[in-house]
Amino acid sequence: MSSMKKAFSSCVVLLFALPVLSCGTTQNDDAGKTFEERIAKFIPAGFNVAEKRNMAGENVFVLAKSPESGIAQYMAIVADDSGRDLKIVKQTKPFRAESVQLAPERQWGANLSGDEKGYAIMIKLGGDRLEDTFVKVLDSSFSEIPNELGPGYAIRDFEDVDFDGNFDIIALDTRWSRLAKIFGSQPYTQRVCNYNNGKFILDNPRFKDRYDAGIKAFTAKLDGEAQYENEAFYYSLNLLLVQEALGQVKDGLSKFQAFIGTLKDEKLIGLGKELFDAFTSQASRGEKLSDPLWKPYSAQAWEPLLWKD
């Protein structure tokens, strides 16, 4: 489990991403006032600064909150603190949440490349599904950085996976929540993306060792550790997903089909055949394997944060 996930394990959020407003400069000299005093004129009555961090240049990212606990309202603000008077660069309308947190200090303003930094925000919606917890990463222009994974993958961690000095994102495959939540959280079935030219790019080959370890782990479980058929069934599915990540779908499907032939439980046999047929159809169309009953998650908070100049 990454340090970022641990830092936010208690964060429970119900976020409604709303359009944002821009504000002009203040007319009063702010000299001698604290930052909290200067920012107070830009946030509604009853709001207090919950967290603030420096960003690129003299910009400061601020989370304002009201009230102190329970279901609250938040505002996200980017302020320019380079002059005598504080200027608001961008700010959101209030949105309701139980809590919102920024990445730990050592991950705030983390290197993405030689000339770009990333600023991560952890969001957890009210629920215990895999897709209820995810990370958004902003660039130095405050725009959310897109990724090529598409629907079904929740960015969960922001870390330097291979210790090269640049931070990557780790996404969980949430499409398997119906069958077993553990699918998405397995390190072997996660997807790792590195930053490249303005977006996060899937880079499974560079992180091949993670998936090779998964092949060994799930093969060992199937060879002797699984005590019950339903347990072995999930291990077999995990093995198939790891092989998909390695580009070995054909071999993975062959092994999964052979495993189904060893089952005695009629319900598991039926489910296995249903999944095998669906997977075979998906693979023939060049699609990623997914639970045939999975539906794209439509929560508003999954949408990019919208900033207006």
N, C-alpha and C positions, 0 to 999 in steps of 0.2 A: 504494500500500500504506500503511495507516495506521500511525501510530507505535506503537500498541498491538501490532499484529501483528508489527512488527519486534522489539519488546521481548521477545516470547515465541517467536520463530521457532525457538529451540533447545529449547523445552520439550516433552518427550515424556512423556505421562502415561497410566498404566493405572489408572483411578479406579473404585472400587466405592463408590457412595453408600450409606451405612449409617445406621440410626437414630442419634440422638444422645442423650447423657445430660446431666442437669443436676446440678450440684454445689452444695453449700451454702457458707457462709462458713467461713473458717479460724478456729481458736480462738486462734492465736498472733499476737502483735503483730508486724507485718512492718516496723515502722519501722527505717530504716537499711539495709535490704536492697535490692539491685538488683531490677529487674523480673524478670530471668531467675531470680534466686534465689527470688523469691516465687512465680513461676509453676511452678517445678520440682516443687513438692509435688503439683501437679494432673496431671502427665504421667508416663507410665510410665518406669521406669529405662531409660536408653539413648537417650531422646529429648532433643533440644536444640531451642531456639527457632530456626527457620530464617528467619522473617520476622515482623515485628509492625508494625501501623499503627493510628493513632488512628481511632476512628469517632465517631459522634454522642455528644455529652456527654463523659463520662469513660470511655467504653468503648474497649477495645483489642482488635483482631482479631489473633490469633496463629496462625501455622502452625508446628507442632512436627514434627520429622522425625527418623527413625532408619532406617538409618545415614546417613553423610554422602554416599555416592554409590551408584550402582547402583539396583536395584529396592529401594525403601524403603517404610517405613510413615509415614503422615502423620496428624496430628490437627489439626482446625480448632477454635479456641477463641475465644469472646468473653468477655472479662474486664472487670469493673467495677473501675476503679482510683480511685474517688472517695473512698474512706475510708482508714482506717489499715490495714485488712486487705484484701487482694485477694479479690474475689468472682468466682466463675465464673458467668456468666449462661447460657451454652450451650456445649456441646462435643460433638464427634463421637467415635464410636469410631474406633480406628485404621483407615486404609484404605491399600491398597498402591498405590504410584505411583512413577514414576521421578523426577518433579519436579513441583512445583506452584508457581505464582507469582501474586502479586497485581498489580493494575494499577500502572503507574508512578505515582510520587507525585502528579504533576499531574493524573492521572485518578482518583485515589483520593479518594472523597468528592466526586465531580463533581456539579454541579447537574443535576437532572432537571427541576425546576420551581422556582417561587419558594419552596416550603417542603419540598422533598424532595431528598435526595442519593442517589447510587448508588455502590456499591462493587463493582468488577468483578474477577473471578477468571478467569484463562485456564487451560483444561484441554486437553491434547492426549493422546488415547489412543494406544496403540501401533499405528500404522499410517499409511499415506500417503493414505487416502481423505479427501475433503473433510469428511465428517462426523466425522472423528477429531479435529478441532480446533474448539473452540467456547468461548464466554464465558458465564459466569453473572453476573448483576448482582443484588446484594442491596440492599434498601432499608434505611432507618435502623432498622427493627425486625428486621433480619437475615433477612427473608423473601425468597426469590427472586422477582424481578419477572417475571410471566408475559408472554407476547406472543401476539398473535392469528394468527400465521402458520401455526401447525399443524405437523404432521410434515413432514419433508423439508427444513426450513430450519435451518441451524446458525448461531447468532449468532457472528460472527467478530470484529467490531470494536465498540468503544465510544468514540465521539468526537462532537465538536460539528461535525456535517456542514455546517450552514449558518451557523455562527459567530453564533448568536443567544444564546450563553451557556449553553444547555442541551444536555446530551449525548443523543445518539441511539444506537440500535444498528443495525448493518449485518449482515444475514443473507445467507448464501450458499445458493443453491438446489442442494442436494446430490443432487437426484433425477436429475441428468444424468451422474453419475459413470461409468456404464456406457458412455456414448457418447463423452464427452470431459470430463475433469476441468476443463478451462478454462471450461466453461460457467458453473459456479457462481462462479468467481473473477473473471469479467469484471465490471468496475464497472457495466456497463450492464444486467446481468441480476441484480444484487444487489437486495435489498429494504431500504429504509430505514424504520425505525419510530421514532416519537417517543413520549415518555412522556406519558400522559394518564390521570389518575384511577386510578392504581394499576397500570397495565399499559402495555406498548409497543404502539402502534397503527400499522398500516401507513399510510404517508402518501406514496404515490407522487406525487399531484398537486403537493405542495410541492417535490418534488425532480425535477420533470419535465425539467429541463435535463440531468440525468444520462442520461436515456433518449433524449432528442432527440439527444444526442451519439452514442449507440449506434446510432441509426437511420442517421446520416450515416456513421459508421465502417464498419459492416457493409455498407451499400450500396456504399460506395467499394471495399471489398475484393471484393465480388461483381462489380463493374463492371470490374475490371482487375488486382487484386493477387493473386487466387487463381490459382496455377499448375496445380493438380491438382483433379480432380473431388471427391475426398474432402475436400480443404481447403475448396472452395467449398460442399460439402454442410454442413459444420459452421458456416460463416459464415451460410448460409441459415437454419439452425436457430437460431443466436444472434439473427438478425434477427427471427424469429418470436417468440422469448421476450421481446425488448425491446418488440415491438408488443403482446404480451399485457400487459406491465406498464403500458402506456399505455392499455389498454382498447381496443386495435385488433385483436382476435383475428380477426375476419372478414376484414379486409384482409390480415393476416399469413398466414392459411391460404391465401388466394387466391394470394399471391405464392409461398408454399412449393410449392403445387401446380404453378404455372407453372414453377418452377425444376426440379421433378422431371421435367417434360416435356423439359428440355434435356439430361438425363443420358444417357450411353451405357453406363456400367458397370452390368451387370445386377444385381449385388449391391446397389449403391447405389440403383438404381431400386426393387428389392424392399423395401429398408429404408425408403426414402422413402414408398412407398405404404402400408406397414404403419403408419408413424408418422402419416401424414396421416389414415388411417382412424381410428386411435385418438384423435388430436387432435380430429377432427370430432365423434366420439362424446362425448368429454369436454366439448367446448364446448357441444354441444346439451343437456347435462345441467347446464350452469352450473358445471362443475368447472374447477380450474386445470389447465393443460396439464402433463403429466408423462410421462416415459418409461414405456410400458406394462409394462415388466419391473421397474420400480422397486418395492422393498419397504420399508416403514417400518423405520427403524433402531431396534433394540431394546436398545442398550447401556444398562446401568443408569445410567451417568453422565449420560445425557441427561435423566433424571428429575430433578425438583426436589430440591434439597438438603433433607433432612428435619431439622427442629429440634424437640426436645421440651423443654417448659418443666418 
